[in-house]
Amino acid sequence: MHIVIGLIVAFIVVALYARRNRATRRCRWREDRTGDRGNLRKYKCAACGAEAYTAQKGPPRDCKSHLPPV
């Protein structure tokens, strides 16, 4: 009985962890320092080709492929 309860808890934890980064799961952001604009860092997605600028540390948090190109 303890094994069954442990498996259910483990399944729930894995499911919650998988949903955490759902918006960027398929995007692989790469920093492009040649396109930086002042404090804004340019990132390009290796998967969908979208480009994004961000002032925060690290890559964008969500996929930008649905936005029109600038």
Secondary structure, DSSP 8 states (H G I E B T S, - for coil): -HHHHHHHHHHHHHHHHHHHTGGGSS--EEE-GGG-BTTBEEEEETTT--EEEESSSSS-SS--TTS---
